[in-house]
């Protein structure tokens, strides 16, 4: 045997031994959710395998999805767990109100699958969450939102006159006065409006109203505000706006969208509420848009959502009362 052939044989033995020493690369098993349905509940489901995502759209009428059973199949040899608890198709009960994850595992492989359920087509894009559990709103068939921008030389402090003008228009569809008219009626030389100014202006224009003390606790305050909405009445709040958290996301409809300072009062209208993903958001008309709009051209103060906790904090030490307004011709229910 010549030297060249000997070298080839030695190299082959060396490479073979190295391969045996290193071992083979473990096989990666598929860890997919192949099919997915909801048991005894109608739902539209899409499986996005590339993103390891399952989207579930329940009907609008389903407002409670905390005890739902799913039927599913997995890649061969896999099992699914949620927080280390094994999931059994057609047996395991889960809360679909909030986002959760399946961990699908096989020998040597593991993949997290995100489950997003919703019962509507808009709250997620607005920043509210996915699952509406309660909803109430006192909208009108006519336009009644007003922006305090360009409401006269005192526009910067015209949140009071603008809010009371909106309340009058909501109560009386024939009401035609402007925020500037309200400013000229009270404190025409400028300055913030006081609570009595709102009461007097509502009285002057025959708008049924009442002033109610808010409860001392957060939960009782939330229930008091919800009650007024459910009674088909709206509320004017006088609050310290800095206590409402700021949100810099220009596409979100949730939280304060403008800069303010501590210790500055502001007036807004509460006209509805939504309970989304177990959190209460009050639907408001905030007059402080100053022409700022979303991408669709809607003013940012119109149908804005502020968290119930923030509104409680913003009123409890500032002015813990509310103005309640009823439709013209009706008596206020306290």
Long-range contacts (C-beta under 8 A, 24 or more apart in sequence): 26-108, 27-108, 28-108, 28-109, 29-75, 29-77, 29-78, 29-106, 29-107, 29-108, 29-109, 30-75, 30-76, 30-78, 30-106, 30-109, 31-74, 31-75, 31-78, 31-104, 31-105, 31-106, 31-109, 31-110, 31-111, 32-74, 32-75, 32-78, 32-104, 32-111, 33-72, 33-73, 33-74, 33-80, 33-102, 33-104, 33-113, 34-72, 34-73, 34-74, 34-75, 35-71, 35-72, 35-73, 36-70, 36-71, 36-72, 37-70, 37-71, 37-72, 38-68, 38-69, 38-70, 38-71, 39-68, 39-69, 39-70, 39-71, 39-90, 40-69, 41-65, 41-68, 43-117, 51-114, 52-111, 52-112, 52-113, 52-114, 53-113, 53-114, 53-116, 54-113, 54-114, 54-115, 54-116, 55-116, 55-118, 56-96, 56-115, 56-116, 56-117, 56-118, 57-117, 57-118, 57-119, 57-121, 58-96, 58-117, 58-118, 58-119, 59-119, 60-119, 60-120, 60-132, 61-119, 62-119, 63-119, 63-131, 63-132, 63-133, 63-134, 64-97, 64-133, 65-95, 65-96, 65-97, 65-117, 65-119, 65-131, 66-95, 66-96, 66-97, 67-93, 67-95, 68-93, 68-94, 68-95, 68-96, 69-93, 69-94, 70-94, 74-104, 75-104, 75-106, 77-106, 77-107, 78-104, 78-105, 78-106, 79-104, 79-105, 79-106, 80-104, 80-105, 80-113, 81-105, 96-131, 97-130, 97-131, 97-133, 97-277, 97-278, 98-130, 98-131, 98-277, 98-278, 99-130, 123-274, 123-276, 125-251, 126-252, 126-253, 126-254, 126-305, 127-247, 127-249, 127-251, 127-252, 127-253, 127-254, 128-253, 128-254, 128-274, 128-276, 128-277, 128-281, 128-305, 129-276, 129-277, 129-279, 130-276, 130-277, 131-276, 131-277, 132-274, 132-275, 132-276, 133-275, 133-276, 133-277, 133-278, 134-273, 134-274, 134-275, 134-280, 135-272, 135-273, 135-274, 135-275, 136-226, 136-229, 136-230, 136-272, 136-273, 137-229, 137-271, 137-272, 137-273, 137-283, 138-170, 138-229, 138-232, 138-233, 138-234, 138-271, 138-272, 139-271, 139-272, 140-170, 140-173, 142-173, 144-169, 144-170, 144-285, 145-285, 145-299, 145-301, 145-302, 146-178, 146-179, 146-287, 147-287, 147-289, 147-290, 147-291, 147-299, 147-301, 148-179, 148-287, 148-288, 148-289, 148-290, 149-289, 149-290, 149-291, 151-178, 151-179, 151-180, 151-183, 152-179, 152-180, 152-183, 153-190, 154-183, 154-190, 154-191, 157-190, 157-191, 157-192, 157-193, 158-183, 158-287, 159-193, 159-266, 159-267, 159-268, 159-287, 159-288, 160-192, 160-193, 160-197, 160-198, 160-238, 160-267, 161-186, 161-193, 161-201, 162-267, 162-287, 163-198, 163-236, 163-267, 163-268, 163-269, 163-285, 163-287, 164-193, 164-198, 164-201, 164-202, 164-236, 164-267, 166-269, 166-285, 166-287, 167-202, 167-207, 167-209, 167-234, 167-236, 167-269, 167-323, 167-325, 168-201, 168-202, 168-205, 168-207, 170-234, 170-269, 170-271, 170-325, 171-207, 171-208, 171-325, 171-326, 171-327, 171-328, 172-205, 172-206, 172-207, 172-328, 175-205, 177-205, 179-287, 192-265, 193-267, 195-238, 195-319, 195-321, 195-323, 198-236, 198-238, 198-267, 198-323, 199-323, 202-323, 202-325, 206-328, 207-325, 207-328, 208-325, 208-326, 208-327, 208-328, 208-329, 208-330, 208-331, 208-332, 209-323, 209-324, 209-325, 209-326, 209-332, 210-323, 210-324, 210-332, 210-334, 211-321, 211-322, 211-323, 211-324, 212-321, 212-322, 212-324, 212-334, 213-320, 213-321, 214-315, 214-316, 214-320, 214-321, 214-322, 216-316, 218-308, 218-309, 218-312, 221-308, 221-311, 221-312, 221-315, 221-316, 222-280, 222-308, 222-312, 224-322, 225-270, 225-273, 225-282, 225-308, 225-311, 225-322, 226-273, 226-280, 228-270, 228-322, 228-324, 229-270, 229-271, 229-272, 229-273, 231-333, 232-326, 232-327, 233-324, 233-325, 233-326, 233-332, 233-333, 234-269, 234-270, 234-271, 234-324, 234-325, 235-269, 235-270, 235-271, 235-322, 235-323, 235-324, 235-325, 236-267, 236-268, 236-269, 236-270, 236-322, 236-323, 236-325, 237-267, 237-268, 237-269, 237-270, 237-311, 237-314, 237-315, 237-322, 238-265, 238-266, 238-267, 238-315, 238-318, 238-319, 238-321, 239-265, 239-266, 239-267, 239-268, 239-311, 239-314, 239-315, 239-318, 239-319, 240-264, 240-265, 240-266, 240-314, 240-315, 240-317, 240-318, 241-265, 241-266, 241-314, 242-314, 243-310, 243-313, 243-314, 243-318, 244-306, 244-307, 244-310, 244-311, 244-314, 245-307, 245-310, 250-294, 251-294, 251-295, 253-294, 253-300, 253-303, 253-304, 253-305, 254-281, 254-304, 254-305, 254-306, 254-307, 255-305, 255-306, 255-307, 255-310, 256-306, 257-292, 257-300, 257-301, 257-304, 258-288, 258-290, 258-292, 265-318, 265-319, 268-306, 270-311, 273-308, 274-305, 279-307, 279-308, 280-307, 280-308, 281-305, 281-306, 281-307, 281-308, 282-306, 282-307, 282-308, 282-311
